[in-house]
Amino acid sequence: MSNQTLQQPRRTTCPYCGVGCGVMATPQAGDREADSPPVSGDKAHPANFGRLCVKGSSLHETTGSQGQTLYPRVLGSRVSWDRALDEVAGAIREAVESHGPESVAFYLSGQLLTEDYYAANKLAKGFIGTPHVDTNSRLCMSSAVAAHKRAFGEDVVPGCYEDLELADLLVLTGSNAAWNHPVLYQRMKAADRPGRRVVVIDPRRTATAELADLHLALKPGTDTLLFNGLLVWLADTGALDRGYIEKHCQGFDEALAAARCGAFAPQQVARACDLPEQDVVTFYRWFADTARTVTAFSQGINQSSTGTDKGNAIINCHLATGRIGRSGAGPFSLTGQPNAMGGREVGGLANTLAAHMEYDTPGARERVGGFWGTDRIPRAPGHKAVELFDAVHRGEIKVLWVMGTNPAVSLPDSSHIREAMKHCPVVIVSDCIARTDTTELADILLPAEGWGEKDGTVTNSERCISRQRRFLPAAGDARADWRILAEVGKRLGHGDAFRWATAADVFREHARLSALDNDGARQFDLSSLAHLTDDQYEQLSPVQWPVNGKHPRGCARLYADGRFSTNDGRARFVAVQPRVPAAQPEQAGEVIINTGRIRDQWHTMTRTARSPRLVQHRSEPFIDLHPDDVVHLGLEAGGLARLTGRNDQGAFLGRVRAEPGQRRGEVFVPIHWNGQFSLGALASSLIVPVTDPISGQPESKYGVVSVRPVHAAWHGRLIRPMSAPGGWQADYWTRVPQAHCDAWWVAGCQPVAWQRQVIRWLGGAPDLVLEDSASGLYRAARLHNGRLQGVLLVARRADDLPDTGWLSSLFDGRTLSDQERRGLLSARDVDVADTGPLVCSCFGIGELQIEAAIREGADDVEALGHRLKCGTNCGSCVPELKACLAAARAEPVEAIP
C-alpha cells in the first residue's frame, strides 16, 4: 500500500452486469497510479447488500491509466480538444448539408451513464435530425423490450429482486446467472427453503444448474414450444385465472389457439424439445400448482431470431395465471449490461423516441420537440444495429459515431462490420480504452472518462436508479461523454439546448421530460426527481421508478392493480406461432454453435483483462464439446480445433474442452476474445446476421459450423516485459496479461529449430537453456544485468507445460537471486508449493490446494470454504469444488462448467 492519503469511501455502482451492485470505493489524494485499496460491496445498497462477485471485487485492479485513451487524436495524431471537437462538428455539418441528416448515425452502449445517453439521443434525434441512434443493448435486451411492449404496452419489468427470493417456484430460462449475474444468483441460492423449487431451462448444464431441482436441457431454439405447451396445459388442467384474464387482459383465445396449433401435448413437446416426457409434465405441474412463480429469462431467450416470441410465450403463461405484480410472482428479464435500462429510458434504441414515448405515440414528436425546442425530430424510427451497419457498408452513412462499445467484435459477421467501418468516410470513436478492434478503425478518437472517473446514474434490472460517482481524476484529458456531446451541439449552433454545467443538470432535464404530459399512461415517470438540488443529486439513494407523486419513494412492483400501459389498460396476450431454426447440421463434422459469456470476463475484455487474476480461470479461448463428440470428431481434449462457418464465413480457433454438460452435436464458445487478445478467436465472425423481425436482435445462440482438429507440433508459453516488441510468429497465440509482463500461450503446426529461433522470441540470446529433443521439451530464459527479460517454455502437449504464475512475478524489475535463477527453467520456486490451475478467483485458490484439503479431511463444499475460503464469496466456483470432491471419491462427475 502506498503512503497516499486515503479519503472517505465513496458510494458508487459496479459497471458490469445488470444487477447494479453498490460499491464502496476509497479514493486517494495524489497520484492515481498509486496502489489502490480494494473496493468493497456497499452493505446499504438494495441490489447486493455488500456482496460483490469476483469481477466487482477486482474493479480497483482495472483503474490505472495505462492503456487508456488519454488525448484526442485525429487520423492518428494527437490534437487539442478544440481541434478534435471542430473536426467532429465539421464532419457532421458537412454530411448533413451534402447528404441529409440521415447520413449521420450513432451507435451507443449500455456502458454509458443515463446522462450520456440522454445527451446523445437529444443531439442526434433532436438537433441533427437523424433517427439512426442505436445501441449494443440491441444485442442484449431488445427482444425482452419488444415482448414487454407487446404485452404491457410499455417496456416495464414489473417485479423486483425480492421476488426471486420469495418465489416458491423459480424458473431460470436462458440464464446462467451463476456466472453472469453472480450476486443475484447468490441471493436466489440463499433463499433456499423447504418446498421451494428451482427449474433451470438451458441446453447446457451450466454452473446455474447446481441450484436446480429440475434441469431441462432442451433442444436449442425450442423454448417457444415448451412455453406454448405450458399454456395449453394450464388451460386443459383448470389452472387458469379466468377472472384475471377476463378483467385485465385481451387476446387469450387467439393465443391459446396458436399454442394448440403446434406440438402442445406433453408427449409432443417432449419429442420436439428432446426432453424426457416426465420432466416436461413435472415442470408443467409445478408451474400450475405454484401461485408464487417467477420466470427469470436472459440472453438465452433474447438472443434469438424468435426472441420476442419466446418472451411473449413466457409472459402469456404469467398473464394466464394472474401472476403479474404480485409478491414472489411474475416474468423477470435479467438485464445484461449495467445501464441497458437507462439507455432505454432516454430513447437510446432506434425505434423509440424519448422517455418511453414512441414515434407512433400520438403527439409524441410534437411533445418532445416542444420540450427540446426543436422542429428537427425525425418522422420515423431509424436503423437497428445490424441494419445500421449494413447502411454504413452501403455508403449511406457518412459519419458514424461509436460511443463506449466495440462493434468490430460484438456484432455478427464481424468481418462485414470492419469492412463497413473501414469504408465509412468519418468514424468517430469515444472510448476510455485506447486500443480495441474498433478504436483501430477510428478517424477521430476521443478520450472518454471511464469507471471511477465519470459521474451520473444507471438503472439496473429491477428499475433501480443508482449513482455512479467519481472518485478518481480523469486520465489524461478525458472528458465525460455528455460534456463532449454538449460541446459538439454548441458548435453546431444549438448552444441554448446544451447549456449543462453538471451531470445533475442533464439528469434534471431527463426527469422533467419523463413527466411531460404524463397522466399515468407511462409508468416511467421521474417527476419527483425533476427538481433535485445539486446536493440532493449527489446524495441520491437507490430508488426504483416510477418516482412521482403517487410513489415519491419509488415502487417495487408494478401492475399489481391489473391496469397496464395500453390504451385500454388491459394486458395483451400474444398469439405465438413456434418457429425452430431452419439451419441444421447436414454434413460430417457440422455441429450447432452456441455463444456466451464466462465467469470472470466481461464483453470484449477491455476492462477485465486489465486484472491478471480475472484471466486465470479461463486463460484462452476454448471450444466446449460433449466427450463423445471429442472422440467422434477426432479431436483431443486439451488440443486445438477450428470452427468454420458455412461458405467459409469466419473461423474460431480455440482449445478443446470435453464437457459432459454439453448436448451431443453442439458446441459452446466464449464471446470475449478478439484481435487484441488472440489469433482467430472471434466468436461473432461465425454468427450469421439473422435477426428477430420484431426486435432486430441478432441470433447469437444458434448457428451451424464445422469443427476440425488442428494438429500442433508443439505448444508453448512465452513471457516478455510489457514493452517488449514482437518479432515471433505462431499458428496460434493468446495474450494472457500478467501484473508485470505479458504472457502468450502459443502453438505451431510445424517443428521449430529453437536454437536458431529463440533469439527472435526472447529478444536476444538466452542465458539458460534446457532441451530434450526426444521428448520435445525446450526451455530458455534471458536476463540482462540480473533482471529477467524473457522466458520460453515448449512441450509437445499443452498439458505438459507448467503454470507460469511464479515466473510472471519475477518481471517486476528485481535483480534475481541465485535461488530464483535456479528455478527459472523449472518455472517454479522450489520452496513454494504449486497451487495448480485456478478454481476460485475470489481468493486465488488452485486445484492442487483443494485436492490437498480434501485429503486432509475437507469432505464437502462447506468444509473447503471453512479451510480455504473458496466458494464463500460469489459462489461461482461451487460446481467445480463439487467436481473436485466427486473426483476424490472416484464418483462420476455430471458436468464441470
Order of alpha helices (4+ residues) and beta strands (2+ residues): beta-beta-beta-alpha-beta-beta-alpha-beta-alpha-beta-alpha-alpha-beta-alpha-alpha-beta-beta-alpha-alpha-beta-alpha-alpha-alpha-beta-alpha-alpha-beta-alpha-beta-beta-alpha-alpha-beta-alpha-alpha-beta-beta-beta-beta-alpha-alpha-alpha-beta-beta-beta-alpha-beta-alpha-beta-beta-beta-beta-beta-beta-beta-alpha-beta-beta-beta-alpha-alpha-beta-beta-alpha-alpha-alpha
